Amino acid sequence: MNRKRLYFLIILLIFLIGAISIYLIYSELNKNVIDRFERRINSELELSATDIKEFFKNTINLDLLASEPNVINWTKNGEKYLQNVVGEINDPYISITRIDENGFILYNYPHTSIAGKYVGDQPHNSYVLLEQKKYISNVFLSVQGFEAIVIANPIFDNKGNFKGIITMVFDYQFLKNRIFDRMKFGNETKLFIINEQKNLIATPFKENLGKNYNEIEDLGYCDTIYNSSDKFMKFAEVPKTLSSSGNGFFITEKVEFSKNQYWKIAFFIPSQSVSEIPDKFLSRFSFLFIILLLFVVSSTYFILEIDRRRKDEILERDKHFKLATYKTHNVIYQYNVETDSVKFTGDTLAVLGVEEANLINVKPDFWKNILVDQIKEYCISYFDIKRKEVENTYRIKKSNGEIIYLLDNYVLILDRKGKPVEKLGALRDITKQKEIEKELVKYQYYLEELVEERTAKLNELTKDLEIELEEKRQREEELIKAKEIAQKADKLKSEFLAQMSHEIRTPINTLVNFSGMVRMELEKQLSHDLEFALEAMNSAGERIVRTVELLLNMSELQIGSFEPHFKLWNLDEQILKKIALKFQSKADNKKIDLIYYSEIDQPLIKGDEYSLIQIFDNVIDNAIKYTNAGSVQIIISKTEENRIRVTIQDTGIGISDKYLPNMFTEFSQENQGYTRRFEGNGLGLALVKRYCDINNITINLETEVGKGTKFTFIFKA
């Protein structure tokens, strides 16, 4: 009877705990679901607002187009820019229009035939012409018959003058597919977007799209959405078209495009969508709890009923199992607590030196006669029944006087009441193992001594290595100091060269200028020899000035004082055409053809003007200098990778293969000494290579002795 009452109380307690747990979990879950639902939708709204802003900022980026010079000043290239924008968006219904400051169409793509039409009276164009501010229109039905939205941007030149409008008309379905259709949160949520003029940009009711919600019945909640600054609004009564339960709540977010233009986004969520999860949890959890309770009731009876038999069987099995565990040892013993006697079985003669027949029901004092002195104290408490598990190693003395080591393991067996019944143990001879351990200890001592000896030798070697490394470090410091001295000397040389070149160039320029003045003043009175002398003087002066200029340029590069100024240049009009004109007379004097043309309309490159002029000036000068007949060609073209390329090719003497490795070395020439055929100092091409590196230009060379040379310059950027 007492056991039945205990069962009943346990089951009742489980039922009460389960019911309270269900109620607490349901309440907390309901609260967490609502909070999480609100946070999740609010996060979704913020992401949606960001998507809309990014769409109008990046995908429909009229601000960038409105700042493009070709669009502001409206050139043929402006048409290409507009065509590229429409092609990148890839919407068959999109069109883009450039309108002048008076409201007339300058260009429309893809409807190019409407150019010249007046559109200043259209609402969005009228607003921008009047306010000169960006405008995003309401949804409207286009002439082509599809729902559309217009974005209009004012255009200003760099002085702030109003230059007209650029507008883009795109299919509303494009925006819906790109943005609105992804703004979903469950099957029953509904999306509303209202602009600052109270027009519906997005609505679950297609017939209301683009209309002012004040003109539509049953949309009073839209006014609340429009005017409220709250993000979370709960409605007790809404039309059945929104929610079958007649209630729910809105979560809103505001997207601002400018100070006076914005969209208000709102998600409507029916109340049943939020409460559905906790209700399902309550029904399922209750069902599982009832099943669990029935299982506990039925299981408790059977478990307690068979408990007694199972304990008896476990005790019996435990006894035999533990005994079998020790059968692998040499000797097994069993101590009976009730009779205070020990029984030994196994190879007792080999292990203990006593026949098995003499070790049946012996008293524990038997150990006192065979244990060695140092552990006799332990022998007294050896069979203390308070110790449940023991593993010990000790020595015994056999009847023949031999002393051996034994490993002793035993366990304590208890009855159902927890009282000790017997001890089961096993003995094993581990004398050989102990001898091996002693040998290992000796070997360990030997290894320790060997390690100490080797460590001492290693320390000596380490000291020698440290001394060697210190000497190496000192040598490296001396080399670094020597390198620094050499660098200072090189810099001093370059500075000296720059100063001396300046001192030479100034008087030489004076001599050249005055010789020219003398020649002009005495032009009609000069004899042939005197005219030849003045011409030679002028040529020699220009040669010295050219040499000094090259020396100064190389000096600037070596000491690091050259500062490039990178700008955007028209390589044809601003650089190469001027250089070609400069060398035309020199080519005419040698009766060779100087051919120059560009295959590109506007070859724009970014670089430093001075160094670019020096590059082509030196190469063209060399081409004319080393060409006695034929032509020098200068061609601007594009590579297969769409990079700008300049080719300078002559029909001159060419360059030998042996000299090619030294082409760009300072003061290097193919013909050395006083017998060389051509003037020069070997600095021109060295400067060309350095200036190419500064301007990120790749230089390639093709040449053949007797046929000519071809230089190719490719602009990487």
C-alpha positions in Angstrom: 0.0 0.0 0.0 2.8 2.4 0.8 4.5 1.6 -2.5 1.2 2.4 -4.4 0.9 5.7 -2.6 4.5 6.6 -3.5 3.7 5.8 -7.2 0.6 8.0 -7.1 2.5 11.0 -5.6 5.3 10.7 -8.1 2.9 10.7 -11.1 0.8 13.6 -9.6 4.0 15.6 -9.1 5.2 15.0 -12.7 1.7 16.1 -14.0 1.8 19.4 -12.0 5.4 20.2 -13.0 4.5 19.5 -16.7 1.4 21.7 -16.7 3.2 24.6 -15.1 6.2 24.2 -17.5 3.8 24.2 -20.5 2.2 27.4 -19.3 5.5 29.2 -18.6 7.1 28.0 -21.8 4.1 29.0 -23.9 3.9 32.5 -22.4 7.7 33.1 -22.8 7.6 31.7 -26.4 4.7 33.8 -27.4 6.5 37.0 -26.1 9.8 36.0 -27.8 8.1 35.2 -31.1 6.4 38.6 -31.2 9.6 40.4 -30.3 11.7 38.4 -32.8 9.0 38.8 -35.5 9.0 42.6 -35.0 12.9 42.8 -35.0 13.2 40.6 -38.0 10.6 42.5 -40.1 12.2 45.8 -39.0 15.6 44.6 -40.1 14.0 43.5 -43.4 12.5 47.0 -43.9 15.9 48.7 -43.2 17.5 46.4 -45.8 14.7 47.1 -48.3 15.2 50.9 -47.7 18.9 50.5 -48.4 18.2 48.5 -51.5 15.9 51.2 -52.9 18.5 53.9 -52.1 21.3 51.8 -53.7 19.0 51.2 -56.8 18.5 54.9 -57.4 22.1 55.8 -56.5 24.0 53.1 -58.5 21.7 51.4 -61.0 19.9 54.6 -62.1 22.8 56.9 -61.4 21.8 60.1 -63.2 24.0 62.2 -60.9 27.1 60.7 -62.5 25.7 61.2 -66.0 24.7 64.9 -65.2 28.4 65.6 -64.3 29.8 64.1 -67.6 31.3 66.9 -69.7 30.0 65.4 -73.0 26.5 65.3 -71.5 26.7 68.9 -70.1 28.0 70.4 -73.3 26.2 67.8 -75.4 28.5 66.3 -78.0 28.3 63.2 -80.1 30.1 61.3 -77.4 27.2 62.3 -75.1 24.9 60.1 -77.2 27.3 57.2 -76.7 27.2 57.6 -72.9 23.4 57.6 -72.9 23.3 54.5 -75.1 25.8 52.7 -72.9 23.7 53.4 -69.7 20.6 52.0 -71.3 22.5 48.9 -72.5 24.0 48.3 -69.0 20.6 48.4 -67.3 19.2 45.9 -69.9 15.5 46.7 -69.7 13.6 46.7 -73.0 11.2 49.5 -71.8 13.8 52.0 -70.5 14.5 55.3 -72.3 16.8 58.2 -71.5 16.4 61.8 -72.6 18.7 64.9 -72.7 16.5 68.1 -72.5 17.9 71.6 -72.9 17.3 74.5 -70.5 14.2 75.6 -72.5 12.4 72.2 -72.3 13.2 70.9 -75.8 14.5 67.4 -76.4 18.1 67.3 -77.6 18.3 63.5 -77.8 16.4 60.4 -76.7 17.5 56.8 -76.8 16.1 54.5 -78.1 13.5 56.9 -79.6 15.8 59.2 -81.5 13.1 60.5 -83.8 11.5 62.7 -81.1 14.5 65.1 -80.9 13.3 68.7 -81.0 10.0 68.1 -79.3 8.9 70.4 -76.5 8.4 68.5 -73.2 8.7 71.3 -70.7 5.0 71.1 -69.8 5.3 67.5 -68.5 5.0 67.5 -64.6 8.4 66.1 -63.9 10.2 68.3 -66.4 8.2 71.4 -65.4 9.2 70.8 -61.7 13.0 70.5 -62.6 12.9 73.5 -65.0 11.3 75.6 -62.2 13.0 74.3 -59.1 16.3 73.0 -60.6 16.1 70.0 -58.3 16.0 66.2 -58.7 12.5 64.7 -59.1 11.1 61.1 -58.8 7.6 60.8 -60.3 4.5 58.8 -59.3 3.6 55.6 -61.2 1.8 56.4 -64.4 0.7 54.8 -67.6 3.2 55.6 -70.4 2.3 56.3 -74.0 3.6 52.9 -75.0 1.0 51.3 -72.6 3.1 50.1 -69.7 3.3 51.4 -66.1 6.4 53.6 -65.6 8.3 55.9 -63.3 10.4 58.9 -64.3 13.6 60.2 -62.7 14.7 63.7 -63.7 18.0 65.3 -62.8 19.1 68.9 -63.4 22.4 69.5 -65.2 24.8 72.3 -64.2 28.2 73.2 -65.8 31.3 73.8 -63.7 30.3 77.4 -63.1 26.9 76.4 -61.6 24.9 77.5 -64.7 21.7 75.4 -65.3 22.2 73.6 -68.6 19.0 71.5 -68.8 17.7 68.1 -67.7 18.5 64.4 -68.1 15.6 62.1 -67.5 15.2 58.3 -67.4 11.8 56.6 -67.9 11.8 52.9 -66.9 9.3 50.2 -66.6 7.7 50.0 -63.2 7.8 46.2 -63.6 11.6 46.5 -63.7 11.7 48.1 -60.3 9.0 45.7 -59.0 11.0 42.6 -60.1 14.4 44.1 -59.0 13.3 45.4 -55.5 9.7 45.1 -54.5 9.2 41.4 -55.2 12.1 40.5 -52.9 10.6 42.5 -50.1 8.5 39.7 -48.7 8.2 38.2 -45.2 5.9 35.2 -45.3 3.0 34.5 -47.5 0.5 36.7 -45.6 2.5 39.9 -45.3 1.5 42.8 -47.5 3.7 45.6 -48.8 2.7 49.3 -49.1 4.9 52.2 -50.4 3.5 55.8 -50.3 5.4 58.8 -51.7 5.4 62.3 -50.3 2.3 63.2 -52.5 0.3 60.3 -50.9 0.4 58.2 -54.0 0.6 54.5 -53.8 4.0 53.4 -55.3 3.4 49.7 -54.2 0.2 48.1 -53.0 -1.2 44.5 -52.8 -4.2 45.8 -54.7 -3.1 46.4 -58.3 -6.1 48.5 -59.2 -4.9 51.2 -56.7 -1.4 51.5 -58.0 -0.3 55.1 -58.6 -3.5 56.6 -57.1 -3.8 58.9 -54.2 -5.1 56.9 -51.2 -7.5 59.7 -50.1 -9.5 59.0 -53.3 -10.0 55.3 -52.4 -12.4 53.9 -49.8 -11.3 51.5 -47.0 -7.7 52.9 -47.0 -7.9 55.0 -43.9 -5.0 53.1 -42.4 -2.8 54.6 -45.2 -3.3 58.0 -43.7 -2.1 56.7 -40.3 1.0 55.2 -42.0 1.7 58.4 -43.8 1.4 60.8 -40.8 2.7 58.6 -38.0 6.4 58.7 -37.0 6.0 55.4 -35.1 7.7 52.3 -36.6 5.3 49.8 -35.0 1.5 50.4 -35.3 -1.1 47.9 -34.1 -4.6 48.0 -35.7 -7.7 46.4 -34.0 -9.8 46.8 -37.1 -8.7 46.5 -40.7 -10.6 45.4 -43.8 -11.1 41.7 -44.5 -9.1 42.1 -47.7 -6.0 42.7 -45.5 -6.6 40.1 -42.7 -9.2 37.4 -42.3 -9.1 38.0 -38.5 -9.7 41.8 -38.9 -6.6 42.9 -37.0 -2.9 43.1 -37.3 -0.1 45.6 -37.3 2.2 47.7 -39.6 5.9 48.2 -39.4 7.2 51.2 -41.3 10.4 52.7 -42.6 11.1 56.1 -44.4 13.3 56.4 -47.4 14.5 60.0 -48.1 15.8 60.9 -51.6 16.0 64.6 -50.9 14.6 67.2 -48.4 11.1 67.2 -49.9 11.0 63.8 -51.6 10.6 60.5 -49.8 8.8 57.1 -49.8 7.1 55.6 -46.8 7.5 51.7 -46.7 5.1 49.6 -44.6 4.7 45.9 -44.0 1.3 44.7 -42.8 1.3 41.4 -40.8 -1.9 39.7 -39.7 -2.1 38.8 -36.0 -2.7 35.1 -36.8 0.6 34.9 -38.5 2.4 35.8 -35.3 0.4 33.6 -32.9 0.5 30.5 -35.2 3.9 29.3 -34.0 3.1 29.3 -30.2 -0.3 27.7 -30.8 1.3 24.9 -32.8 3.9 24.5 -30.1 1.3 24.2 -27.3 -0.7 21.5 -29.0 2.4 19.4 -29.9 4.0 19.8 -26.5 0.8 18.9 -24.7 0.4 15.8 -26.8 4.0 14.7 -26.2 3.6 15.4 -22.4 0.5 13.1 -22.2 2.4 10.4 -24.1 5.4 10.8 -21.7 3.1 10.7 -18.6 1.5 7.4 -19.7 4.9 6.0 -20.4 6.2 7.0 -16.9 3.1 5.4 -15.2 3.5 2.1 -17.1 7.3 2.0 -16.8 7.4 2.8 -13.1 5.4 -0.3 -12.2 7.5 -2.7 -14.2 10.8 -1.2 -13.1 10.1 -1.3 -9.4 8.5 -4.8 -9.7 11.6 -6.4 -11.2 14.1 -4.4 -9.2 14.6 -7.0 -6.5 15.3 -9.9 -8.9 17.6 -7.8 -11.0 19.7 -6.9 -8.0 20.1 -10.5 -7.0 21.1 -11.5 -10.5 23.5 -8.5 -10.8 25.3 -9.6 -7.5 25.7 -13.1 -8.7 26.9 -12.1 -12.2 29.3 -9.5 -10.6 30.9 -12.1 -8.5 31.6 -14.5 -11.3 32.6 -11.8 -13.7 35.2 -10.3 -11.3 36.5 -13.7 -10.6 36.9 -14.5 -14.3 38.7 -11.2 -14.8 41.7 -12.4 -12.8 42.0 -15.9 -14.3 44.9 -14.7 -16.5 47.1 -14.3 -13.4 49.3 -17.1 -11.9 47.5 -17.4 -8.5 43.9 -16.5 -7.5 42.8 -16.3 -3.9 39.4 -15.9 -2.2 39.1 -14.5 1.3 35.9 -15.4 3.2 35.0 -12.7 5.7 32.6 -14.9 7.7 35.1 -17.7 8.3 38.2 -15.4 8.3 40.1 -17.8 6.0 41.9 -17.7 2.6 41.8 -20.2 -0.3 44.5 -20.2 -3.0 44.2 -21.8 -6.4 46.6 -21.9 -9.3 50.4 -22.5 -9.6 51.0 -21.8 -5.9 54.2 -23.9 -5.9 55.9 -21.8 -8.5 54.7 -18.4 -7.2 54.6 -18.9 -3.4 56.7 -22.1 -3.0 53.9 -24.0 -1.3 51.7 -26.8 -2.6 48.1 -25.8 -3.4 46.8 -28.5 -1.0 48.5 -26.8 1.9 46.8 -23.4 1.0 43.1 -24.3 1.6 41.3 -22.3 4.3 44.5 -20.9 5.8 44.4 -17.9 8.1 45.6 -14.4 7.0 48.5 -14.7 9.4 50.1 -17.0 6.7 51.5 -13.8 5.1 53.6 -13.0 8.2 55.8 -16.0 7.5 56.6 -15.1 3.9 56.6 -11.3 3.6 59.9 -9.5 4.0 60.5 -7.2 6.9 59.9 -3.8 5.3 56.2 -4.5 4.6 55.2 -6.6 7.6 53.4 -3.6 9.0 51.2 -3.4 6.0 50.5 -7.2 6.3 48.5 -6.6 9.5 45.9 -4.5 7.8 46.2 -6.3 4.4 42.7 -7.8 4.7 41.0 -4.7 6.2 37.5 -5.0 4.7 37.1 -1.2 4.7 39.3 -1.0 1.6 37.3 -1.9 -1.5 40.0 -2.0 -4.2 43.8 -2.7 -3.8 46.8 -2.9 -6.1 50.1 -3.4 -4.4 53.6 -4.6 -5.1 55.7 -6.3 -2.4 58.4 -8.9 -1.8 58.0 -12.4 -0.4 60.5 -15.1 0.6 59.8 -18.6 -0.7 60.6 -21.8 1.1 63.8 -22.2 -0.9 65.0 -18.8 0.3 64.4 -17.1 -3.1 63.0 -13.5 -2.8 60.5 -12.4 -5.5 58.3 -9.5 -6.3 54.5 -10.0 -6.4 51.8 -7.8 -7.9 48.6 -8.2 -5.9 45.2 -7.0 -7.1 41.9 -7.7 -5.2 38.4 -6.3 -5.0 35.8 -6.3 -2.3 32.4 -8.1 -2.9 29.3 -6.7 -1.1 25.9 -8.3 -0.5 22.5 -6.6 -1.1 22.7 -4.7 2.1 26.2 -3.3 1.3 28.0 -5.5 3.8 31.4 -7.1 2.7 31.1 -10.8 1.9 34.4 -11.8 0.4 37.5 -10.6 -1.3 38.7 -11.8 -4.7 42.4 -11.3 -5.6 45.1 -12.4 -8.0 48.9 -12.7 -7.5 51.5 -12.5 -10.3 55.3 -12.8 -10.2 56.8 -9.6 -11.6 60.5 -10.2 -10.5 61.8 -10.1 -14.1 59.9 -6.9 -14.7 61.5 -5.3 -11.6 65.0 -6.4 -12.7 64.4 -4.8 -16.1 63.3 -1.6 -14.3 66.6 -1.6 -12.3 68.6 -1.9 -15.5 66.6 0.9 -17.0 67.5 3.1 -14.1 71.2 2.4 -14.5 70.9 3.1 -18.3 69.1 6.3 -17.4 72.0 7.5 -15.3 74.4 6.7 -18.1 72.2 8.7 -20.6 72.1 11.7 -18.2 75.9 11.7 -18.0 76.2 11.4 -21.8 73.7 14.3 -22.2 75.7 16.5 -19.8 78.9 15.7 -21.7 77.4 16.4 -25.1 75.7 19.6 -23.7 79.1 20.9 -22.6 80.5 20.3 -26.1 77.5 22.0 -27.6 77.9 25.0 -25.4 81.6 25.3 -26.6 80.5 25.2 -30.2 77.8 27.7 -29.5 80.3 30.2 -28.1 82.6 29.7 -31.1 79.5 30.3 -33.4 78.6 33.4 -31.5 82.1 34.8 -32.0 82.0 34.0 -35.7 78.6 35.6 -36.0 79.8 38.8 -34.2 82.8 39.0 -36.6 80.4 38.5 -39.6 78.1 41.3 -38.2 81.1 43.7 -37.9 82.1 42.9 -41.5 78.6 43.6 -42.6 78.5 47.0 -40.7 81.8 47.9 -42.4 80.3 47.0 -45.9 77.2 49.1 -45.1 79.4 52.1 -44.1 81.4 51.7 -47.3 78.2 51.5 -49.4 76.9 54.7 -47.7 80.2 56.5 -48.4 80.0 55.4 -52.1 76.4 56.6 -52.3 77.3 60.0 -50.8 80.2 60.3 -53.3 77.9 59.4 -56.2 75.3 62.0 -55.1 78.0 64.6 -54.6 79.2 63.8 -58.2 75.7 64.3 -59.6 75.2 67.6 -57.7 78.6 68.8 -58.9 77.7 67.8 -62.5 74.4 69.6 -62.3 76.1 72.8 -61.0 78.9 72.7 -63.5 76.5 72.0 -66.4 74.5 75.0 -65.4 77.7 77.1 -65.3 78.6 75.9 -68.8 75.1 76.2 -70.4 74.6 79.9 -69.4 77.7 81.3 -71.2 77.2 79.0 -74.2 73.7 80.2 -74.7 75.0 83.8 -74.6 77.6 82.9 -77.3 75.0 81.2 -79.5 72.5 84.1 -79.2 75.2 86.8 -80.0 76.6 84.8 -82.9 73.1 84.7 -84.3 72.8 88.5 -83.8 76.1 89.1 -85.6 75.0 86.8 -88.4 71.7 88.8 -88.8 73.4 92.2 -88.7 76.1 91.3 -91.2 74.0 88.9 -93.3 74.7 90.7 -96.6 78.4 91.5 -95.8 79.5 88.0 -94.7 82.0 86.1 -96.8 81.4 82.4 -97.5 84.0 81.4 -95.0 82.8 83.7 -92.2 79.2 82.5 -92.8 80.4 78.9 -92.5 82.3 79.7 -89.3 79.2 81.4 -87.7 77.1 78.4 -88.7 79.6 76.0 -87.2 79.7 78.1 -84.1 75.9 78.1 -83.8 75.8 74.3 -84.4 78.5 73.6 -81.9 76.8 75.8 -79.3 73.5 74.0 -79.8 75.3 70.7 -79.4 76.9 71.8 -76.2 73.5 73.2 -74.9 71.8 69.8 -75.8 74.6 67.9 -74.0 74.3 70.1 -70.9 70.5 69.7 -71.0 70.9 65.9 -71.1 73.4 66.1 -68.3 71.1 68.2 -66.1 68.2 65.8 -66.8 70.2 62.8 -65.8 71.5 64.6 -62.7 68.0 65.4 -61.6 67.0 61.7 -62.0 70.1 60.5 -60.1 69.8 62.8 -57.1 66.0 62.4 -57.0 65.1 66.0 -57.5 62.9 65.5 -60.6 59.2 65.9 -59.7 56.7 64.7 -62.4 53.3 66.3 -62.7 50.7 63.9 -64.1 47.8 65.2 -66.1 45.5 64.0 -68.9 47.0 64.8 -72.3 45.9 64.5 -75.9 48.9 62.6 -77.2 48.2 63.6 -80.8 47.4 67.4 -80.6 49.3 68.3 -77.5 52.5 66.2 -77.7 53.5 64.3 -80.9 52.1 66.7 -83.6 54.2 69.6 -82.1 57.4 67.5 -82.0 56.9 66.3 -85.6 56.5 69.9 -86.8 59.7 70.8 -84.8 61.8 68.1 -86.6 60.2 68.7 -90.1 62.9 71.1 -91.2 65.7 68.8 -90.0 64.3 66.0 -92.0 63.9 68.2 -95.1 67.5 69.2 -94.9 68.5 65.6 -95.0 66.0 64.9 -97.8 64.2 62.2 -95.9 60.4 61.8 -95.5 59.0 62.5 -92.0 55.6 60.7 -91.9 53.2 61.3 -88.9 49.6 60.3 -88.4 47.2 59.0 -85.7 44.8 56.1 -86.1 42.9 57.2 -83.0 40.4 60.1 -82.8 41.4 61.3 -79.4 44.3 59.4 -77.9 44.1 60.5 -74.3 46.9 59.4 -71.9 47.9 60.4 -68.4 51.5 61.4 -67.9 54.1 64.1 -67.2 54.4 66.6 -70.1 58.1 67.3 -69.8 59.3 63.7 -69.6 56.9 62.6 -72.4 58.4 65.3 -74.7 61.9 64.3 -73.8 61.1 60.6 -74.6 59.8 61.2 -78.1 62.2 64.2 -78.8 65.3 62.0 -78.2 64.0 59.0 -80.1 62.8 61.0 -83.2 66.1 63.1 -83.1 68.1 59.8 -83.2 65.9 58.4 -86.0 66.6 61.4 -88.2 70.3 61.6 -87.2 71.0 57.9 -88.1 68.9 57.9 -91.3 70.6 59.1 -94.5 67.8 58.0 -97.0 64.3 56.8 -96.8 61.8 57.8 -94.1 61.0 58.2 -90.4 57.4 57.2 -89.5 55.6 58.2 -86.3 52.2 56.4 -85.8 49.7 56.4 -83.0 47.5 53.3 -82.8 45.9 50.8 -80.3 47.0 47.3 -79.2 44.8 44.2 -79.1 44.4 45.0 -75.4 43.0 48.4 -76.3 46.1 50.3 -75.0 47.6 53.3 -76.8 50.7 52.5 -78.7 53.3 54.9 -80.4 55.6 53.4 -83.1 58.7 55.3 -84.4 60.3 53.5 -87.3 63.3 54.6 -89.5 65.2 53.2 -92.5 68.5 54.2 -91.0 71.7 52.3 -90.2 70.2 50.0 -87.5 71.9 48.7 -84.3 74.1 45.6 -84.0 73.1 42.8 -81.7 76.3 43.1 -79.6 75.3 46.6 -78.6 71.7 45.9 -77.6 72.4 45.0 -73.9 74.0 48.4 -73.5 71.3 50.4 -75.3 69.9 52.2 -72.2 73.2 52.6 -70.2 74.5 56.1 -69.5 77.3 57.4 -71.7 77.1 54.3 -73.9 77.4 54.5 -77.7 77.9 51.8 -80.4 80.8 53.6 -82.0 83.3 54.9 -79.4 86.4 57.2 -79.7 87.3 60.1 -81.9 86.7 58.1 -85.1 82.9 57.6 -84.6 80.7 58.8 -87.5 77.9 60.4 -85.5 77.9 63.0 -82.7 76.3 62.3 -79.3 77.0 61.6 -75.6 75.2 58.4 -74.9 72.6 59.9 -72.5 69.5 60.2 -74.7 68.3 56.6 -74.6 69.3 56.2 -71.0 67.0 59.2 -70.2 64.3 57.7 -72.4 64.2 54.5 -70.4 64.0 56.3 -67.1 61.3 58.6 -68.3 59.3 55.6 -69.6 59.5 54.0 -66.1 58.2 57.2 -64.5 55.2 57.4 -66.9 54.5 53.6 -66.7 55.3 53.0 -70.4 56.7 49.7 -71.9 59.4 50.3 -74.5 60.2 47.6 -77.1 63.0 47.6 -79.8 63.3 45.9 -83.2 66.4 46.6 -85.3 68.5 45.2 -88.1 71.9 46.5 -89.2 71.5 48.3 -92.6 67.7 48.2 -92.6 66.6 50.4 -89.8 65.2 50.5 -86.2 61.7 50.4 -84.8 60.8 51.7 -81.3 57.4 50.8 -79.8 56.0 52.6 -76.7 52.9 51.1 -75.0 51.0 53.1 -72.3 49.9 50.7 -69.6 47.3 53.0 -68.0 
